[in-house]
Amino acid sequence: MRVSNHPRLSLVLGGAASGKSGFAEALVTGTGLNRVYLATAQAFDDEMQAKLVRHRVMRGPDWRTIEAPLDLAPALQQAAADDIMLLDCITMWLSNHLLAEHDLEAAQSALLAALDACAAPVVMVSNEVGLSVVPDNALARRFRDAQGRVNQVLAARSELVVHVIAGLPQVLKGTLP
C-alpha cells in the first residue's frame, strides 16, 4: 500500500472558471495514490455533454471515474486506503438535490457521514458563490444560502482549505502537502 501525507479532507473553493478544478486535480495527482474522480455533473444538453467528455479526456486514463450526481455514499464507501477521491463538485451535487426538491439537510447529513466513513483522502471542489450580488429570485437565493452553509460545514471539517482565484491558490486553512 502506498502512503500519502495528504490531508484526510480538503476543500478547494473558487468562482466559476477560477482554476479550482485544475488545482484540485494537481493536488490529487501529486499524491501517488490511485485517482478516483467522483463526477456530480449531469449532461442535460449537448454543450454540457461535450464539456464532460473534454474534461475526461484531459484527465487521461490514470483516473477511474464514478458518476454520482446525487448519492455519493456508495462511491465513498468503496474507497480503499490507497485511493484518493476527487469530488467535483459539491456545487453541482447541491444543485442536483435542490432541483430534485430533496431534503437538503438530510442530503448534507448523508454526505458528511459518508465522508467521515471514507477510508481514502477526499479532495472536494466547490464554488464560492457569496462574493457576488444578491440573486433576484427566490430559487437562486435559496441555492446561494444553501451553498454557503454547506461550504462552511465542509471547511470546518477539512484539514486543508484553499481558495483559488485566477488560477492562484490561497491557503485559508492548513498546509499544502
Secondary structure, 3 states (H helix, E strand, C coil): CCCCCCCCEEEEEECCCCCHHHHHHHHHHCCCCEEEEEECCCCCCHHHHHHHHHHHHHHCCCEEEEECCCCCHHHHHHCCCCEEEEEECHHHHHHHHHHCCCCHHHHHHHHHHHHHHCCCCEEEEEECCCCCCCCCCHHHHHHHHHHHHHHHHHHHHCCEEEEEECCEEEEEECCCC
